[in-house]
Amino acid sequence: MMEYHIGTILVGSLKYDFLKNIPDYDVFNVEGIVQVLNYKRTGYGAEIFATYNDKKPKMSLLYCSESITLSDESEQNVDLYFGGRYYANKHMYILNDPLSYVVKKFKSRYVKAVDLFFDSACIHIVRKEKIDYFTYIPLKPKDIKENKFDRFKSLKLPELKNGNIRLDNLLKCTKDFSQKGNDLYVRREVVKGTFQIIENVDIENKTIVIIDDVFSTGSTIFEAAKTLYEAGAKKVIAIILSVNQLTESSIEYKNLKCKVCGSNMRIRMNNNTGELFFGCENYMEHEEEKNTGELIPGMNALKKKNKFEIYEIIDLLDEF
Ligand SMILES: [Zn+2]
């Protein structure tokens, strides 16, 4: 299923170098986007690229809203904003994904791009509604003991600070846990009761933004949101740098192979013309033409190889 998958919808034709992923859907007009999104699959967020003019597109935040159940069985909504995709090391994807690289780096040191992402995402939300607190997912006790890099504390958030807004530490993590290799249901159990509101903070009737770096099944961020709601929060909004691509991308990805040396072909750009083409790792050393492929035929070959098809709703119903 497509739970929490970020897809790409391309409007128009493949032309520019901003495309990092094979589009899930090529559409040719706004009605086409609506049709795709009307599949209404849980957790399918789509970045939409349009090639209507020569300007490079601006990335926007992906938004969705999820309902969570509190201990008293009541329901609350969490608004989620996502920055982009995260591919774990095992994923073979068509291009090395720049955001995944940044996410990995941020685990151990300050990264300016991450700082600017959170800063502008927070500012975007401040412009839309009144926020009482900005907070983050705290380190686990073991990490504090081992003096692990506290990544969210390293953020400078320059624009937020200009507006006299700080990132506050509202939550305390009370136990060590690991989510590695756990499925969704185990993850939800493992994280239960992990967070506590730190002393002397009044959460009652407050609107709170909480930030984190990777969203996999949502267990951690939803548990944190639950803790805040149960302490009386009015509204919880989450900003997450990236969404772990657990579905489509965790299947084996079949690359195009070079006919000369057998290495993987990937999309490359001709620096002079800006044109995109497929080239292998050693294409510079090969004789001309033998080792490169045109973009559109290459994309089509890849789609065919990896069976990136649009499934009709009726097919899904039959299967599940
Ligand atoms: Zn080659």
Residues whose N, C-alpha, C, O or C-beta is under 5 A from the ligand:
A	BS01	ZN	C258 V260 C261 G262 C280 N282 Y283 N291
